[in-house]
């Protein structure tokens, strides 16, 4: 036999409030863990520039780079959504004029941004192209070595660290 306790409206409201408070605390703790992990990663990368195997990052330049990369990533996400919706509606061909125009425009945007951020490389076009095509915009994380420090590039944030460290 199961015993049930009947709660008053006040008790139920108090439990709901406590549940909401605990969810908010959990969310805050999760956010704090993420920020602490990012700070630890940044602190591990911002090193004394006197040592040859360490890298120094201008945090202001990194913040400016990150702002530009966030806009670039958002443009990519809007293009993917547009292409997917048009493809679902009318069944377009990847080699067709629509794809060529849309992705050609994004490629020119990427080249311009790479020139502005001074992250062009002859072998891979740019760090941005590498992140776009090889890392698949963070879906296929990859590593690289910069000034003796191994970086895992799995997000726009990590890409901004890489680019800022190249300057």
N, C-alpha and C positions, 0 to 999 in steps of 0.2 A: 504494500500500500504506500502510495506517495503522498507526502504531506506538502501542501502548498501554503505559502504565506501570502495573505492579501495585504497589499500595500495601500496606504492612503495616497491621495493625490499629492500631498506634500512630500511623502517619502519617495514616490515615483519621480517627482520633479527633482528632488535632491539627488537621486541616483543618476538621472539623466544629466544633471549639471556636473556631477562628479565624473561621469563617463566622458563628457565633452572636455572637461579639464584634463583628464588623463590622455585623451587623444591629442589635445593641443600640446601637452608636455612631450608626448612621444614624437610628434611632428617637429617640435623645437629641438629635441635631442638629436633626431635624425639630421636636421639641417645643420646643427652644430657639428656633428660628426663629419659631414661633408665639408664644411668650412675648415675644420681642423685638418682634415686630410689634404685639402688644397693648400693650406698654409704650410703644412709639413713638406709638401712637394715643392712649393715655392722656396721655402727656406733651404731645402736641399739643393736647389738650383742656383739660388742667389749666393754666390761664393766670392771669396776674396780673389780679385782679378790678378793678383800678383803671381799666383801659382799657374803653371802652364796647363795643368789638367783640371782646371776649374773654369767656370764661366760666370760672367757678371751680366746682370740684366738691368737695364734701365726700366724701373717699374712704371714710370709715366709713359714711356714709349710702348711698353707692353700693354698698358690699359688702353691707349689709343689704338694700337693694333687690334686688340680684342674687340673693341667697339666696331671697327671696320669689318672684322671677320664675322661678327654676329649678324650684321646686316647682309653680308655675302651669303652666309648659311641660310638666312631667312629667305633670300631671293631664290636660292636653290630649292628650298622646301616648297615655295609657291609654284615654281616651275614644274617640279615633280607632280604636285597636286593637279596643276592645269593639264599637263600631258596625260596623266592617268585618267582624268575625267573626260577629256576629249577622245582619248583612245577608247574608253568604255562606251562613249556615245556613238562614235562613228567608225571605229576600227581603223585607225590610221596605220601607216607603214613606218617602221623606224628609219628607213632610208629615204623617206619622202621629204617634201619641201617643208612641211610643218616642223618636223623634228630638226631638220637642218637649220631652219631659221631660228627656232627657239634656243637650241643648244649652241648654235653658232654665236648668238647674242650673249649667252651666259659665258661662253669661252672668251669673247672679247672683253667682257666685264672682268673676268678672272685675270686675263693678261694685263689689263690696265691696273687692277688692284695690286698685282704682283710687282709691277714696275714701281708703283707708289710705295709699296712696303719694302722694296729692294730685296725681294726673295726669288729673283729669277735665276735659273740654272740651265745651262745649255742642254744637258743630258735629259732633264725631266721637265723642261719648260719653266716650272716654278714649284716652290713648296706647296702652293695652292693647288696646282694641277695634280701633284703627287697625292695630296690629301683627298682631292675630289675623285681621282680615278683609282689609285692604288688602295687608299684607306677607305674608299667608298663613303666619304663624309663621316668617318668615325665608326662605321659599322664593321670595318675590318682593321682593327688596331694594328699598328706597326711600330717598330722601334727604329731609332737612328742614334748615332753618336755625334755629339757636338762638343768640341774641346775636351774630349776624354770623358764626357758625362753621357751615359745612356739615357735617352728620353723615350718614353712610351707615348706615342701620338695616337690618342683615342678620342679626342674632343677638340672643339675649337679653342678651348682654354689651353690645352697642351700645345696646339699649333701656334697660338700666340706666343707662348714661352719659347718655342723653337725659333720663330721669326725674330723675336726681340733679342734672343741670344746671338743671332747672326750679325747684329749691327755693331 
